Structures are given as C-alpha cells and as structure tokens.
C-alpha cells in the first residue's frame, strides 16, 4: 500500500503541474463548462484511448498517457464544479483554483485508500484496456444520472463516479509507468 500511495502521489503531482500550467495559460475558462459538458469531454478522451487500444496504432502524436491525465484533470474539474455555488465567479485566481483542486484530490485519494484496502489492490492485476472499459462504463452511468438530474435509487451518485474515474485513470498511469523500460 505504501508503494501505491507513493506512485499515486507521483502521478497526481504530474497532473497537478499540468493543471497549474494550463491555468496559467488559460485561466479558469473551464469554469464555463457544466458537469455534463465535462462528462462528454471525458467520454471523448476515453473513447480515444479505447480506439487506440483496439487499433494498436495512433495517428495523432499525443501519448495515451496524456489522455489518461486529461481524464484525471477533467474529473477533478467536474468535482470542483459540483461543489462550487452557482454564483461563484468564472474567473478564479490561480491559487484558489489550486486550493479547490487539492481539496478534491484529498477526498479522491481518501476514497482510493479505503477501496484499495478493501479490494486488496486488485487493480494491479487488471489490464489497461479493462480499466479503459470501466472508465467508459462509469461515464455512461454518469450520462444516465445527468439525464435524471442525479437522482438514484440504490446507486452511487455523480460524485462517486467522477472519483472512481479519476482513480482508475491514475491506476492506468501507474501501470503504464511500470511497463516503461527504465
């Protein structure tokens, strides 16, 4: 579990750095996106990953790792959007955006730790295409929930699905890093 936490934090540090740099370049323009728009953007990224996995090749020179990192950051953005009041300003100072990012990461990490304990790190035995499929399934669930304004009978809600997607994307990045020659 200690190794997982180290690897998890390392991947998150890379994602946070990317988020910070993009916030420096673009500000918080992403704030205009409603959660369903972020869900659809994540769906596009996950479908790209699946398409590349199935074809065994890609034509756009963007590593698959970048798409998984995008899933992490879009998921965190969606969680931030869910927790901000409707009247929150679109333009957030970069340090405030990073505080919100860190708050959502802390909750998502805590969920990972609890589930990782209960599941015994079963994700380490998974194949990356299976993780992609689980992410896509969760995105389809999210789309269904969004159509129903988040109402569920027995299922976890929108927030839990976003957190799971972020965690699965981080697991995929860890597994990809472990496969790279050093």
Secondary structure, DSSP 8 states (H G I E B T S, - for coil): -HHHHHHHHHHHHHHHHHHHHHHHHHTTGGGGS-HHHHHHHHHHHHHHHHHHHHHS--SS---HHHHHHHHHHHHHHHHHHHHS-TTS-S---HHHHHHHHHHHHHHHHHHHHHHHHHHTTGGGGS-HHHHHHHHHHHHHHHHHHHHTTT--SSS--HHHHHHHHHHHHHHHHHHHHHHS--
